[in-house]
Amino acid sequence: MDELRKLFYTPGAPTGAAALRKLLKKEGVDLSLEIVKDFLTSKSSHQIHRKKKRLNLNVARTQAPFDVWESDWLSLGHDAHPKSNKGCAHILICVDKFSKMVWAVPVKTVDETSITLAMREIIQDSLSRYGMRPNKLLTDAGGAYKSAKWKKLMEEYNISHSVVYMVYEAERSVKTVKSAIGRVLTQRGDKKWIHVLDNLVKMINKGEHRGLQMSSNEAIKHPLAALKNLEQYWSKIKQPEPTVFKVGAHVCTRVDKATFTKGHRGTFSNEVYKITHVFPLANNYHSHRYALEGIRSRVFNYNDIMETDDPVTIVQKKKKLLDRLQKHARKELREMEVTAPLPTRLRSEKTRPNVKGIRPKGTFLHVEI
């Protein structure tokens, strides 16, 4: 073990268990592969930089069309050319998770008003063509999806809106639409893409999908046949979980890397969390999900975490209980009228002495209890 420890801390030494064992064997030290693996597992530096292969775990999505939609927006960047496309530089994308049907509406900006109007247009198009609208809509945590206008739209059409960590189907459709627009601009040799967007989306919806074995249009017309094909495909690509973590296990979380992230950055976080809850399997096509102490807004699967022997570094902070006087003070603070300084134009006129707004920095409110 001393030779293994010395070799592990040698700069430039192999990081894999098999490679370490072969190098030790050449030096006259014969250790089993299990001993080398256990040694590497106990070292946090190896765990953080270890490459963990992603398994295809959660292959099931939904069982019927118009049950769950995903939405995201794409920015065309240098290919936007807003002056040649009626001022539009972004596209709102919606995808039906069952049929993979795609909707795309160009927008000028990604503020709450533009995104809400574009989403209303997509819902109305779905109602006019198919007489159906989604039961549930999944989006990321963008600011446009948290506005009062957006919430009012969801209530108007009785749609359940949920914020998730990543919208996989929408992200894939964003890539498809963006690459198709790039090809069109190259073929045509101009900067106009807004006039061909509708035909481009129609052709995408006519294409056959590997899992459905039919197009999106056909999947909506024949949902039972599409579901049968999907179940066969899910059973084929589903990979079993190598292990199921238990409550109380210490784990590191996978670090989200961008395309050009430096290679020496760790694959997993330096922070160590404790598993507080293991969710049961929803069906045969899903994997176990885990809740971690200190992270409330997200659940993890086997691909997202790595078990470690290091002590926990992130602990859930306990909520401080407020007594009666503190609760009363907080209530009065919320109800008090907060004023902001008048704009320069109005300071001399004194026409609006009571302008409501946000309390400026550096000022405090005094409440007598």
N, C-alpha and C positions, 0 to 999 in steps of 0.2 A: 504493500500500500504506500510505503514511503516513496518508491520509485514512481508510482502512478501520480502521487501528489506533486512530486518534483516536476514530472513531465507536463502535468496540467498547467502549472504556473509558469512554464517556459514560454516566452513570447514566440508566437508563430507556430505553436504546436497544434496538431489536429484537434478538432472539436468534436468529431464523431466518435461514438463508442467503438465501432469496428476498427477505425483507423488508429485510435489510441492503442487498442489491444494488439494490432499487428506490429506497431512500432515498439511496444514493450516486449513482444515476443522476440523481435530481432535483437534486443538488448539482453535476452536471457531471462526475462520475467514473464511467466505464463500465468495469466489471470483469466478467469472465465468472463464471458461477455456480460453476464448478469451483475457481477461485481463492479465492472467498469460502468455499467449503466446506473447502478445505485449510487456510485460515487459522483457521477456527473449530475444526477438528480439532486443531490444534496448541496450543490454549488449554485448560489443565486446568479452569479455572472453567466454561467452556462444556460440557466433557465431563461434569463432575460433576452439573450441573443440567439436562443435556439430557434430554428426554423420549424414551425409546426404546420404540417400539411392540412389544408382545409378539406374537410369531408363534406360530401353532399348529404346533409342530414334532413333539413326541413324542405322536402320536395312538394308536400301538399299545400295547395293555396286555397282554393274554394271549390264548392261542389256545383255551382250553377252560375250562369251569366247574370250580370247586374247585381250580384250579391256584394262584392267588394271591388272598389276601384282604388287606384293609386294615382296621385297627381304630383307633378313636379314641373319646374320651368327650366328652359334651356336658354343660355345666352350664346349668340352666334359669334361674338367677339369680332375678329377682323373681317369675317364674312357677313356681318350684319348689313352694312351699307344702308343705314336708315334713310338717307336722302332719296335713295332709289326704291325704297319699300314702304312708302307712306309713313315714314317716321318710326317704323317698328324695328326693334333690335332684339326682341325676346319672343319666345313661343311658350305658351302654357300647354303642357302635355297631360292627358288623362288616359289611363289604361284600365280595361276590364281584366282582372286577374285570371278569370276563367277562360275567356275566349281570346284574350290578347288583343281585343279591339282597341284601336288607337284613335284619339281625338286630338287635334292640334289647332290652337287659335293664336294668331300673332298679337302681341301687345307692345306698346311703346315703352312702358316702364313696368317694373315689378312691384309697384306700390299696391296698397290694399284695394284701391278703387279699380285699377286696371285688372288685377287678378280676379276680383270678385265678379266683375262684368264678364270677363272671359269664361269663368266657370259657369255663370248663369247661361251663357250662350251654348256651352257644351251640354248642360243638363236639358235645356229646351230642345236641342237637336236630338238628343237621345229619346226624349218623350215623343217628339214628332215622328221619328223614324221607327221606333220600336215600342212606343207606349210604356216604357219602363225607365226608371232612374235608379241609381245605386242605393242600396240599403246602408252601406258603410263606405266611408272615404278615408283613405290613409294618406297622410302627408308628412313631410319633415317639420322641423320646428321653425320654419321661416316666419318672419314677422307678419307677412301678409295673411297668413292662415290663423292669426290670433286676433284680428281686428273685429270690431263690433259689426261691421258690414258683412264680414265673412260668416260670423255666427248667426246673423239674421238670415242669411241665405240658406244655411244649413237647416235652420228651424222652419223656414218657409217650405222647403221640400222634404222635411222630415228625414234628413240624412244624418246618420251618426258619424261624427268626425273624430278621428283619433290621430294623435301625433306619435309617430314611430321613429326609431333611430335611423332607419334607412328604408327607402322605397325601392326595392330591387327591380320590380317589373318596370316602373316608371323610369328608373335610371337606364335600364337596357333600351327602352323605347327612345329615350333622349339621345342615346348614342346612335341608334338606327336612323332617326330623323336627321340628326346633324350630319352624319356621313352622307346620307342621300342628298341633302341640300348642297354639300360640298361637291359631289359628283355633278349635279345639275349645273352649278355655276361654272365648273371646268368645261363641261360639254358645250354650254351655250356661249361661254366667253363674255358674259355680262355680269351685272351685279344684282339683277332682279330675281328674287326667290319667292316673294309673297304671292305672285300670280300662279305659281305652280304648286303651292303648298297643298291645296285641296286634292289635286290629282295625285300628288306624291303620297299622301296619306291613304287615298283609296287603293293605290297599288300595294301599299304595305299591308292593308287589311285583306287584300286578295291573295297574298302569299300564303303558302302552306307552312304550318308550324310542325316541328318535329314531334312534340308530345301529342298534339291534337290529331295529327295526320290529316288535317284539313285546314282550310283557311278560317280566319276569324268570322267572316260572314256566314260560312257554313256551320261553324260551331254554335252561333246564336240560333240558327234555324233548327239544328239537330243537337240539342244539348246532351241527350242521353248517349248518343253514339260518341260524342266528344268526351264525355265523362268516362266511358268504358276504355277509350284509347288512352286517356290520361292515367287511369289507374294502372294499366299495363305498363305504361312508361315510368310511372312513379316506382312501381315494384322493381323495375329493372335497374334504375339508377340509384335507389336508396342504399346508403351505406350504413352499416351498424355502428353504434358508438363503441369505441374500444373499452371505455369504462364509464361508470356513472359515479359522479362525485357525491359525497355525503355531506349532510349538514355539519358545519363546524370545520370543514376542510379549509386550509389556507391556499389562496390562489392569487395569481397575477392576471391582469387583463391585457388583452392584445392592444397594441398601439396602432391607431389608424395612420397609415402612411400615404402620402401623396405620391404621384407618379415619379417625381424627381427627388424624393427623400433620400438623404445620404445613406449609403449602404451600411455604414458602421453604427447607425442608430439601432437601439434595441427593438426586438420584435414585441416584447412584453414590458409592462410597466415596472418601475421600481417599487411602487406601492403594493402592499400585500393586503388583501381583503379576506373576510371570512364569509363563507356561504351560510346564509340564514334560512333559506327555504329552497326546497326542490319541488318544482311543479310536476304533477303527474302527466303522463302522456295523454295528449288529446285524442290521438288516433295512431294507427300503425305507420303513418307517414311522417310523424313529427318526432323530434328528439326531446330529451329532457331539457328543461330550462331552469336557470338558477337565479336567485336573488342574492345580492351581496350587501353586506353591512356598509353603510355610508353612501350607497348609490340607490336612490329611490326611483328614478325615472326610467330605468332600463333593466331588462332581464337579459341573461347571457345563455349561450349554449356551449357545447363542448369545444367548438372552434374558437370561441372568444376568450377562454380562460386556460391557465396552465397551473397545475398543482405544484406547490412548493412547501419546503419545510421551514422557511423563514417565519419569524413572528409577525403578527398582524401590525400594520402601521396605520391603517385607516380605521377609525372606530366611530360609530354613529353617536353623534352628540345628543344627549338627553335634553328634551324640552324642559325649560324652566317653567314651573307652575306659577301662575300669577295669582296674587291674593285679590281680595275684593277691591281694595283701593287702586291697585295697579290696573285692573280691568276697567274701572270707572275712569281713570285718567286717560287710558288709551281711547276709550269711546269719546271722551270730550275732545281729544286731539283730532280725531277723525271728523268730528262735527264742526269744529271751529272754522271760521271763514279765514282763509289764507289769502293775503293780498300780495301783489307784485308791484314794483315801481312802475310809474307811468312811462310810456314811450316818450322820447325827447320832444316829439311834436305836440304832445298833450300836456307836458309839464307846465308850460306857460299859460295854456288855455284854461286848465283846471275844469274842463267840461265833464270829465268822467272821474270823479274822486274815488269811487269804489270799483276798481277793476279787479276782477277775480283772476287768479293765475297761480303760478308756482312760487313758493317761498324762496327768495334768493339765498344763495349759499352764505354761511356765516351768521345767519340769524336764528334765533331760538324762540320758542313759544313757552310761556310760563302758565302753568295750570295750578290753581289753588285747590287743594283737596281738603 
